């Protein structure tokens, strides 16, 4: 945690807790000792980068990946995988997730406000109906099914934007980054998968098709990461790790 962390402001960052009885975590700015809260990066040797997401001094994710300097998008954020999955470096440490549906509610709101292109969530029927009403004024397409539970009804929703990938993202920049970050065989595979997306959309590919969720689970890692709004650098690190197994 020494001296080179750079804060990258992101409106997804969960606010600091209002509970004054909660002690802050151990992560502090080296210059002044202020509590860290947000996404921080620092460069590493050999064109790599280290990224940590911190909430009130508690790290929620911490990873290293290749630098991919060409690609950026407002729909891609280091917070997207963290808040969608309820991640925490130490599961026993305090975290912003208040209940078991917190992440589902976060995904639902992130989709409405174009903070991620695609996602799946489960909510009580009343909350889901309110979400459907709000989604009517967006580019979202969704599929829903009712799930019975002992203490009420839940609705499972899979939703994605109808905008084409080529409109949403600079695919040329992303492919160029993957070609620089991965060995040729892996880069060719991921580049081919990304190039095939240009005229497609998350809604067309992974909401309206039959067996949409299983189909999404079988997609290339670069496609899944991009569709969920996850950082390509983190996805590239996962691709390299899986190839090494």
N, C-alpha and C positions, 0 to 999 in steps of 0.2 A: 504493500500500500504506500510505498515511499513517496515519490515526488513528481510523477509525471501524469497523473490522472487529469483528463480534460473533460469537463461537464458538457454533455450534449443535451440541451433543453428539449423536452418532449412533453406535450400537454397530457400524455397518458400517465405520467408519473403520479402514483397515488399520493394524496395529500398527507402531510404528517398527522399523526393521531392527535385528537383533542383531549385524550385521557392523560392528564398531567401526572398520573401515578405510574405511567409506563416509562421505564428508563430507556434512553436511546441505546442503539447498538454500538459496536466498537469501531465502525468505520468513520474516520474523521479526515477532513482536509488537512494535508501536512502543513499548510501555511495558515495558522490561526486556530486549527482544531475544531472548526465548525462541523456539525453533524452532516454527513453526506446524505443526499436524497436526490436520486435521479439516475441517469445513464452516464457512465464514465468510461472513457477509453484511454489507452496509452499504447504507443507503438512498441513493437518488439523487433528483435533482429530478424533477418531473412524475410522481410516483407510480410510480417505477421502483426496481428493486433490483439490486444487483450481487452475484454469488455466485461463490465460488472454493472448490474442494476441493483440499486440500493434504496431501501425504504427505511427512513428514520434511523440510519446507521446499521441496518441489518441487510446483508446481501441476499438477494433473492435468486440471482443467476450469476454465474461467473464462468466465462469460457474464453478460449483463444482460437483464432481462425486466421486465414489468409487475408491480407488487405485486398479489397476489391473497390478501387477508387472511382471507377467510372459510373457505377449504378447508384441511384438513389431514388426514393419515392416516398411521398407522404403516407402511403398505405403500408409501408414497411417500417417496422420498429423493433428494437430489442425488447420492448415491453410486451409486444403481441404474444409471443409464446409464454412469457412469464405469467401474465394476467389471465390468459385463456386457460392455462393448465394449473394455476395455483402453485407455481414453483417456489421453492425456498431452498437455499443452500443448506440450512439447518432446519429440518422440519419441526424441531422443538422450540425454535426462536419465534418471537412475535412476528406477525405478518398482517397485511391489510385485509386478508380474506375473512369476512365476518361469519359466514355460514356456508353450508354445503352447496348452495345455489349461487354464491357470490360470483364465481367465474362464468356461469351461464348467463347471469344478468349482464356481466361485463361484455361478453361476446355479443349479446343481443344489442346492446347500446352501441358498441363499436361498429357493428354492421350498419346500423341506422345512420351513423355520422361518418361513414366512409373511412373509418380508421383501419379496416381490413376488408379484403375483397370477398371472403367466403368464411363460413363457419357453421357449426352445429351447436345447438343449445337445447336445454330442457327446462321448462318453466311451468308453474301452476297455470291452469287453464285461463283464469281471469287475466293474469299478466300476459299470457301469450296472445289473447284477444286484443289487448291494448297495443301490443307490439304490431300485430297485423294491421291495425288501423293506421299506425304511424308509418309502416312500411309502404303503404299505398302511394305516398308521394315521393318515392325514391326509385332508383333503378334496380331494386332488389327483386329477385324471383325466389320463391320459397316453396318447400314441400313440408307438410306437417302431418303428424299422426298422433292419435290419442293413446296415452299409456295410463292404465289404471294403477293406483297405488292404495295402500291400506288406508291412508288418511286423506285421500282426495284424488283428483285427476291431474295428471301432468301431460304436457304437450311437447313432443319432440319436433324440433324445427331444424331443417337444413336449408341454408339460404346463401345466395351469392349474387353478385352484381351481374347485370346483363351486358355491361360494357365489354368490348373485346379486349383481350390481353394487349394487343398492339396499341390500343388507346390508353390503357391503364399504365403501361410500363414501357420503358426504353429497353426493349428486348435485345437490340444490337449491343448496347453497352453491357447488359448483363451477360450475354454470351461471351463477349470479349473478356470480361472479368473472369468467368469460369475457365476460359481457355488459358488464362495466365495463372490461375490458382490451382488447377488440377493437372495431373499427368494426361498425356494426349488421349489415351484410350477412354479414360473417364470423362474428359472434357468433351470429346466427340459425342459420347452417349448423351450427356446432359444437354449439350448444344442442340442436338437433333430433337430432343424432347421439347425444349423451349421454343425452337423455331417452328415446330408444328402447331404451336398455340396461337399464332398471330391472328387468325380469323375466328378463333374460338372465344368463349367467355366462360367464367366460372359457373354461371347459371346454366349455360347450354351443356357444358361437359359434365358437371358434377351435381346438378340439382334436377334437371328435367329428364335425364337419361334413366333408364331402368337400372336398378342396383347401383344408384349413384354413389353411395358411401363406400361400398366395396370397390367400385371402380376407382374412386379417389385414392383409396388405400394402396392400390396397385400402381399408381402413377410414379414417375421418376421422382427422386427426392427433390431435385431442383424445382420441379413443377409443384409438388406439394408445398414446399416451403414458400414459394412465391405466392401461391394461391391463398395461403393462410396469412400472408403479410409478415413472414419471418425473415430475419436478416440473412441474405445469401452467404455472408461470411460464416455464419453459424452452420448453415446447411452444408457449405463446402467442407467445413471441418468434420461434419458427420459423415459425408460421403467418403472422405479420406480414411476416417476411422473404420467404417464398414469394409472398405476395400482392403484394409490391413489385416482384417480378421482371418 
